[in-house]
């Protein structure tokens, strides 16, 4: 575990949203980081898709990139997209 420096404004945003969603500041920050990481790695996924994926990842034992990749590769939407882009 390490220390991440963030602006005072971001800290306040984390506090407000974390309280509204019954999450600690750290849990809210980690949630936003997961969403952002998945959005960058898989821009084809909507926020709704990412939210569903995070639930499936949690059911599969928790968040790690190997689990996320396996679930994305195994999803029917990913399979149909892969088929559509193959020559």
MODELLER restraints for C-alpha pairs under 7 A, 6 or more apart:
rsr = mdl.restraints
at = mdl.atoms
rsr.add(forms.Gaussian(group=physical.xy_distance, feature=features.Distance(at['CA:14:A'], at['CA:25:A']), mean=5.49, stdev=0.5))
rsr.add(forms.Gaussian(group=physical.xy_distance, feature=features.Distance(at['CA:14:A'], at['CA:28:A']), mean=6.19, stdev=0.5))
rsr.add(forms.Gaussian(group=physical.xy_distance, feature=features.Distance(at['CA:14:A'], at['CA:29:A']), mean=6.47, stdev=0.5))
rsr.add(forms.Gaussian(group=physical.xy_distance, feature=features.Distance(at['CA:15:A'], at['CA:25:A']), mean=5.37, stdev=0.5))
rsr.add(forms.Gaussian(group=physical.xy_distance, feature=features.Distance(at['CA:18:A'], at['CA:24:A']), mean=5.56, stdev=0.5))
rsr.add(forms.Gaussian(group=physical.xy_distance, feature=features.Distance(at['CA:18:A'], at['CA:25:A']), mean=5.60, stdev=0.5))
rsr.add(forms.Gaussian(group=physical.xy_distance, feature=features.Distance(at['CA:18:A'], at['CA:28:A']), mean=5.35, stdev=0.5))
rsr.add(forms.Gaussian(group=physical.xy_distance, feature=features.Distance(at['CA:35:A'], at['CA:50:A']), mean=6.85, stdev=0.5))
rsr.add(forms.Gaussian(group=physical.xy_distance, feature=features.Distance(at['CA:39:A'], at['CA:45:A']), mean=6.80, stdev=0.5))
rsr.add(forms.Gaussian(group=physical.xy_distance, feature=features.Distance(at['CA:57:A'], at['CA:63:A']), mean=5.83, stdev=0.5))
rsr.add(forms.Gaussian(group=physical.xy_distance, feature=features.Distance(at['CA:57:A'], at['CA:67:A']), mean=6.52, stdev=0.5))
rsr.add(forms.Gaussian(group=physical.xy_distance, feature=features.Distance(at['CA:57:A'], at['CA:68:A']), mean=6.27, stdev=0.5))
rsr.add(forms.Gaussian(group=physical.xy_distance, feature=features.Distance(at['CA:72:A'], at['CA:78:A']), mean=6.39, stdev=0.5))
rsr.add(forms.Gaussian(group=physical.xy_distance, feature=features.Distance(at['CA:73:A'], at['CA:79:A']), mean=6.89, stdev=0.5))
